[in-house]
Amino acid sequence: MSSAFDPARFLPDDLIARLRERAPVHDRENTFPHDDLEDLRAAGYLGILAPTELGGVGLSLAQAAALQQRLAGAAPATALAVNMHLVWTGVAKVLRDRGLDDLDFVLRGAVAGEVFAFGVSEAGNDLVLFGSDTEAAPDCDGGYRFTGTKIFTSLSPVWDHLGVHGLDTTSPDAPKIVFGFLDRDDSVVSRDDWNTMGMRGTQSRTTELHGAHAPADRVVRRLDPGPQPDPLLFGIFAVFEILIASVYTGIARRALDVAVETARARRSKKTGATYAADPDIRWRIADMALAYDALPPQIAVLSDDVDGQVDHGARWFSMLAGLKHRAVTAAKTVVDEAMLVGGGSSYFAHTELSRLYRDVLAGQFHPSDPEFAHSALATAWLGPVDA
């Protein structure tokens, strides 16, 4: 079903060309791609995962993943930034598919053009979803005030609502991990501190929460710390890993395409033939294709399994972490090889391959990191380490 989907229908060639033309400018100037966001908003992209009955496009997760691969091939930072909005709409879809309307307000907001950002990451917090250094203080009306610091908050200049988590240590049933959504106001401070090697257009700035308020109707979960069999946690983990894998798969595809174009254009002074006829270059490009070709089918299958509510039991987390890890490591390998096909000119900062080389490095820093992925896979296949 997903194989018949044509991403160009939603991201046509003329839009892709505009996004690709702007990408180096935002990278060079370290600016957020406002024009890209407006083009995507006008195309209804923010609501691609919202059901048609709520005014959305009603795409599957696999179809959204294919779109993100195409978008990342044109403007990786734009794709990664929008990814964080799509994570929340994807989680809302996961819940709605399972009969839960907890995040329907996210779907309605996305259809209306509102931007949702992901405010979970914290410096030094390797528990990620299962713990928090942010204080979540109850307000006596069912809401919470959050105080703490979040890092890597993509979409910082433009988000309307920020999904966060924090730790409630004062309620009678404490401790509880609380998930809620904040509106932008003076209690939320976005530092202008995003100056990185790559993915510069995401503007994933540090966010300070100073008693930022989530009212009762925007508090979506109170859970015991640690792993829990809750569909919200599953939805966040599943959609995040799949869409992150999609972005870096899109980068890999673009690097492969550029390498092929370069090999066909460059000529050897020694033989007069194009590099496309050089056996070493052909081997290198074949290796790139072997790495890339394995990724889209994996993404499509796991996406369909999420939508189809396939029960992989305890293996879900290792499968999802493994998908993300394979995608980002394969993408880095493909870009490395593309740089060599491109030759010395690709080392110059203004070239597309140089930018892809810097952008792809960000993949290793997203959850799940390599350590978690290997730990999850080892536990899945060997069982937990004996105490």
C-alpha positions as CSV (number, residue, x, y, z in Angstrom):
1,M,0.0,0.0,0.0
2,S,2.7,2.5,1.0
3,S,4.8,1.5,-2.1
4,A,2.3,3.1,-4.4
5,F,2.6,6.5,-2.6
6,D,4.2,9.3,-4.6
7,P,6.0,11.8,-2.3
8,A,6.3,14.3,-5.2
9,R,2.5,14.7,-5.1
10,F,2.9,16.5,-1.7
11,L,6.4,17.9,-2.2
12,P,6.5,18.7,-5.9
13,D,9.7,19.4,-7.8
14,D,9.3,23.2,-7.8
15,L,8.9,23.3,-4.0
16,I,11.9,20.9,-3.5
17,A,14.0,23.2,-5.8
18,R,13.1,26.3,-3.7
19,L,14.0,24.5,-0.4
20,R,17.3,23.2,-1.8
21,E,18.2,26.7,-3.0
22,R,17.6,28.2,0.5
23,A,19.3,25.5,2.5
24,P,22.9,26.7,2.0
25,V,21.9,30.3,2.9
26,H,20.4,29.2,6.3
27,D,23.4,27.1,7.0
28,R,25.8,29.9,6.2
29,E,23.8,32.6,8.0
30,N,22.8,30.3,10.9
31,T,19.1,31.3,10.5
32,F,15.8,29.6,10.8
33,P,14.1,28.7,7.4
34,H,10.9,30.8,7.9
35,D,10.2,30.7,4.2
36,D,10.4,27.0,4.1
37,L,8.0,26.7,7.0
38,E,5.5,29.0,5.4
39,D,5.7,27.0,2.1
40,L,5.1,23.8,4.0
41,R,2.3,25.3,6.1
42,A,0.6,26.5,2.9
43,A,0.9,23.0,1.5
44,G,-0.9,21.5,4.5
45,Y,2.3,19.7,5.6
46,L,1.8,20.4,9.3
47,G,-1.3,18.3,9.2
48,I,-0.2,15.4,7.0
49,L,-0.7,12.9,9.9
50,A,-4.1,14.3,11.1
51,P,-7.1,12.3,9.9
52,T,-9.3,13.7,7.2
53,E,-12.3,14.0,9.6
54,L,-10.3,16.6,11.5
55,G,-9.4,18.4,8.3
56,G,-5.9,16.8,7.9
57,V,-4.4,14.8,5.0
58,G,-4.8,11.4,6.7
59,L,-1.4,10.0,5.7
60,S,0.0,6.8,7.2
61,L,3.2,6.9,9.2
62,A,5.0,5.2,6.4
63,Q,3.8,7.8,3.9
64,A,4.9,10.6,6.3
65,A,8.3,8.9,6.6
66,A,8.7,8.8,2.8
67,L,7.9,12.5,2.6
68,Q,10.5,13.3,5.3
69,Q,13.1,11.4,3.3
70,R,12.3,13.6,0.2
71,L,12.3,16.8,2.3
72,A,15.6,15.9,3.9
73,G,17.2,15.4,0.5
74,A,16.5,19.0,-0.3
75,A,16.9,20.8,3.1
76,P,18.1,18.5,5.9
77,A,17.7,21.2,8.6
78,T,14.2,22.1,7.6
79,A,13.3,18.4,7.6
80,L,14.8,17.8,11.0
81,A,13.0,20.9,12.5
82,V,9.6,19.9,11.0
83,N,10.3,16.4,12.2
84,M,9.8,17.5,15.8
85,H,6.4,18.9,15.0
86,L,5.5,15.7,13.2
87,V,6.6,13.6,16.1
88,W,3.8,15.1,18.2
89,T,1.2,14.7,15.5
90,G,2.4,11.2,14.9
91,V,2.0,10.4,18.6
92,A,-1.5,11.9,18.5
93,K,-2.2,9.5,15.6
94,V,-0.9,6.5,17.5
95,L,-3.2,7.3,20.4
96,R,-6.2,8.0,18.2
97,D,-5.7,4.8,16.3
98,R,-5.9,3.0,19.6
99,G,-9.1,4.8,20.6
100,L,-7.5,7.5,22.7
101,D,-8.3,11.2,22.0
102,D,-5.7,12.6,24.6
103,L,-3.8,14.5,21.9
104,D,-6.6,15.4,19.4
105,F,-6.0,19.0,20.3
106,V,-2.5,18.6,18.7
107,L,-4.1,17.3,15.5
108,R,-6.6,20.1,15.4
109,G,-3.9,22.7,16.0
110,A,-1.6,21.3,13.4
111,V,-4.4,21.4,10.8
112,A,-4.9,25.1,11.7
113,G,-1.2,25.7,11.1
114,E,0.0,25.7,14.6
115,V,3.5,24.5,15.3
116,F,4.2,22.0,18.1
117,A,7.8,21.5,19.4
118,F,9.5,18.8,21.4
119,G,10.9,19.9,24.7
120,V,12.1,16.7,26.4
121,S,15.9,16.5,26.1
122,E,17.9,17.7,29.1
123,A,21.7,17.9,29.6
124,G,23.1,14.8,31.2
125,N,19.7,13.1,31.5
126,D,20.3,9.6,29.9
127,L,16.9,8.5,31.2
128,V,15.3,10.7,28.5
129,L,11.5,9.9,28.7
130,F,11.8,7.9,31.9
131,G,13.1,10.6,34.2
132,S,13.5,14.4,34.3
133,D,15.5,17.0,36.0
134,T,12.7,19.5,35.4
135,E,10.5,20.3,38.3
136,A,6.7,19.8,37.7
137,A,4.8,21.6,40.5
138,P,1.0,21.0,40.7
139,D,-1.1,24.2,40.6
140,C,-4.0,22.8,42.7
141,D,-6.3,22.9,39.7
142,G,-5.0,19.9,37.9
143,G,-2.3,21.8,36.0
144,Y,1.4,22.1,36.4
145,R,4.2,24.6,36.4
146,F,7.4,23.5,34.9
147,T,10.8,24.8,36.0
148,G,14.0,23.6,34.4
149,T,16.2,23.7,31.2
150,K,15.6,21.8,28.0
151,I,18.2,21.4,25.3
152,F,18.0,20.8,21.5
153,T,14.6,22.5,21.2
154,S,14.1,22.5,17.5
155,L,11.7,25.1,16.0
156,S,12.7,27.5,18.9
157,P,11.9,30.7,17.0
158,V,8.5,29.6,15.7
159,W,6.7,27.1,17.9
160,D,3.3,27.9,19.3
161,H,3.1,25.0,21.8
162,L,5.9,23.0,23.5
163,G,5.4,19.5,24.7
164,V,7.5,18.9,27.9
165,H,8.0,16.5,30.8
166,G,9.0,17.1,34.4
167,L,9.1,15.3,37.7
168,D,6.4,15.9,40.4
169,T,7.9,15.2,43.8
170,T,5.3,16.8,46.0
171,S,2.0,15.2,45.2
172,P,0.7,12.5,47.6
173,D,1.4,9.8,45.0
174,A,4.8,11.2,44.0
175,P,7.1,10.7,42.3
176,K,5.4,11.1,38.9
177,I,6.7,12.0,35.5
178,V,4.3,14.6,34.1
179,F,3.8,15.3,30.4
180,G,2.1,18.5,29.3
181,F,1.9,21.2,26.7
182,L,2.9,24.9,27.2
183,D,2.0,28.0,25.3
184,R,4.7,30.5,24.5
185,D,4.9,33.3,27.1
186,D,7.3,35.2,29.3
187,S,7.9,32.2,31.5
188,V,9.6,30.4,28.6
189,V,13.0,31.8,27.6
190,S,14.7,30.7,24.4
191,R,18.5,31.3,24.5
192,D,20.0,32.4,21.2
193,D,22.8,29.8,21.6
194,W,22.5,27.6,18.5
195,N,25.9,27.7,16.8
196,T,26.8,24.2,15.6
197,M,28.7,22.4,12.9
198,G,25.6,21.3,11.0
199,M,21.8,21.3,11.1
200,R,22.1,25.0,11.7
201,G,18.7,25.9,10.3
202,T,16.9,23.8,13.0
203,Q,17.7,26.6,15.5
204,S,17.4,23.9,18.3
205,R,18.1,26.4,21.1
206,T,18.3,25.9,24.8
207,T,14.9,26.6,26.5
208,E,14.5,27.8,30.1
209,L,11.2,27.1,31.8
210,H,10.5,29.5,34.7
211,G,7.3,28.1,36.1
212,A,5.8,27.7,32.6
213,H,2.2,26.6,33.0
214,A,0.4,23.7,31.5
215,P,-3.3,23.9,32.4
216,A,-5.2,20.7,33.4
217,D,-6.6,20.1,29.9
218,R,-3.0,20.2,28.5
219,V,-1.6,17.7,31.1
220,V,-1.7,14.5,29.1
221,R,0.0,12.0,31.4
222,R,1.2,11.3,35.0
223,L,3.3,8.2,35.1
224,D,5.6,6.4,37.4
225,P,9.3,7.1,36.6
226,G,11.0,4.5,34.4
227,P,9.8,2.4,31.5
228,Q,6.0,2.0,31.4
229,P,3.6,0.1,29.1
230,D,1.8,3.4,28.2
231,P,0.8,4.2,24.6
232,L,2.0,7.8,25.0
233,L,5.6,6.6,25.8
234,F,5.4,4.0,23.0
235,G,4.1,6.5,20.6
236,I,6.8,9.0,21.3
237,F,9.6,6.4,21.1
238,A,8.2,4.8,17.9
239,V,7.4,8.0,15.9
240,F,10.6,9.8,17.0
241,E,12.9,6.9,16.0
242,I,11.1,6.3,12.7
243,L,11.0,9.9,11.6
244,I,14.6,10.6,12.7
245,A,15.7,7.5,10.7
246,S,13.8,9.0,7.7
247,V,15.6,12.3,7.8
248,Y,19.0,10.7,7.8
249,T,18.0,8.2,5.1
250,G,17.0,11.2,3.0
251,I,20.4,12.7,3.5
252,A,22.0,9.4,2.4
253,R,19.9,9.3,-0.7
254,R,20.9,12.9,-1.6
255,A,24.6,12.2,-1.1
256,L,24.3,9.1,-3.3
257,D,22.6,11.1,-6.0
258,V,25.2,13.8,-5.9
259,A,28.0,11.2,-6.0
260,V,26.4,9.7,-9.1
261,E,26.1,13.1,-10.8
262,T,29.7,13.9,-9.9
263,A,31.0,10.6,-11.2
264,R,29.3,11.2,-14.5
265,A,30.6,14.7,-14.8
266,R,34.2,14.3,-13.8
267,R,36.8,13.1,-16.3
268,S,40.1,11.5,-15.8
269,K,43.1,13.3,-17.3
270,K,44.8,10.0,-17.5
271,T,42.1,8.0,-19.5
272,G,39.8,10.7,-20.8
273,A,36.8,8.7,-19.5
274,T,34.4,9.9,-16.9
275,Y,34.8,8.7,-13.4
276,A,31.6,6.7,-13.9
277,A,33.8,4.2,-15.8
278,D,36.5,4.0,-13.1
279,P,36.2,0.6,-11.4
280,D,37.2,2.0,-8.0
281,I,34.5,4.7,-8.2
282,R,32.0,2.2,-9.4
283,W,32.8,0.0,-6.4
284,R,32.5,2.9,-4.0
285,I,29.1,4.0,-5.4
286,A,27.9,0.4,-5.3
287,D,28.8,0.2,-1.6
288,M,26.9,3.4,-1.0
289,A,23.8,2.0,-2.8
290,L,24.1,-1.2,-0.8
291,A,24.0,0.8,2.4
292,Y,21.2,3.1,1.3
293,D,18.9,0.5,-0.3
294,A,18.4,-1.3,2.9
295,L,17.0,1.7,4.8
296,P,13.6,2.7,3.1
297,P,12.1,-0.8,3.3
298,Q,13.0,-1.1,7.0
299,I,11.4,2.3,7.7
300,A,8.3,1.4,5.7
301,V,7.8,-2.0,7.4
302,L,8.1,-0.7,11.0
303,S,5.9,2.3,10.2
304,D,3.2,0.0,8.9
305,D,3.6,-2.2,12.0
306,V,3.0,0.9,14.2
307,D,-0.1,1.9,12.3
308,G,-1.3,-1.7,12.1
309,Q,-0.8,-2.1,15.9
310,V,1.4,-5.2,15.4
311,D,2.4,-6.7,18.7
312,H,6.2,-7.1,18.8
313,G,6.0,-7.1,22.6
314,A,9.3,-6.3,24.4
315,R,11.2,-6.3,21.1
316,W,9.6,-3.1,20.0
317,F,12.2,-0.9,21.7
318,S,15.2,-2.8,20.4
319,M,13.7,-2.8,16.8
320,L,13.1,0.9,16.8
321,A,16.4,1.8,18.4
322,G,18.1,-0.5,15.9
323,L,16.4,1.2,13.0
324,K,17.5,4.6,14.1
325,H,21.0,3.5,14.7
326,R,21.4,1.7,11.4
327,A,20.0,4.7,9.5
328,V,22.3,7.3,11.0
329,T,25.4,5.1,10.8
330,A,24.6,4.1,7.2
331,A,23.9,7.6,6.2
332,K,27.2,8.8,7.7
333,T,29.0,6.1,5.7
334,V,27.3,7.0,2.5
335,V,28.2,10.7,2.9
336,D,31.8,9.8,3.7
337,E,32.0,7.8,0.5
338,A,30.3,10.6,-1.5
339,M,32.9,13.1,-0.3
340,L,35.7,10.8,-1.7
341,V,33.8,10.4,-5.0
342,G,33.6,14.2,-5.1
343,G,37.3,14.6,-4.6
344,G,39.1,17.6,-3.1
345,S,36.5,20.1,-4.2
346,S,33.9,18.6,-1.8
347,Y,36.2,19.7,1.1
348,F,35.2,23.3,0.5
349,A,32.6,24.6,2.9
350,H,30.3,26.1,0.2
351,T,29.7,22.7,-1.5
352,E,26.5,20.7,-0.9
353,L,28.5,17.6,0.1
354,S,30.4,19.5,2.7
355,R,27.1,20.7,4.2
356,L,25.6,17.1,4.1
357,Y,28.8,15.9,5.8
358,R,28.3,18.3,8.7
359,D,24.5,17.8,8.8
360,V,24.7,14.0,9.0
361,L,27.0,14.1,12.1
362,A,24.0,15.3,14.1
363,G,22.4,11.9,13.8
364,Q,24.5,10.2,16.4
365,F,23.4,12.7,19.1
366,H,19.7,12.0,18.8
367,P,18.1,9.4,21.1
368,S,18.6,6.5,20.9
369,D,22.3,6.9,21.1
370,P,24.7,4.1,20.1
371,E,25.1,3.0,23.7
372,F,21.3,2.6,24.2
373,A,20.8,0.9,20.9
374,H,23.5,-1.7,21.6
375,S,22.2,-2.2,25.2
376,A,18.6,-2.7,23.9
377,L,19.7,-5.2,21.2
378,A,21.9,-7.1,23.6
379,T,19.1,-7.4,26.2
380,A,16.6,-8.4,23.5
381,W,18.8,-11.3,22.3
382,L,20.8,-12.2,25.4
383,G,18.4,-11.2,28.2
384,P,19.3,-8.8,31.0
385,V,22.7,-9.0,32.7
386,D,22.5,-11.0,35.9
387,A,22.6,-8.9,39.0
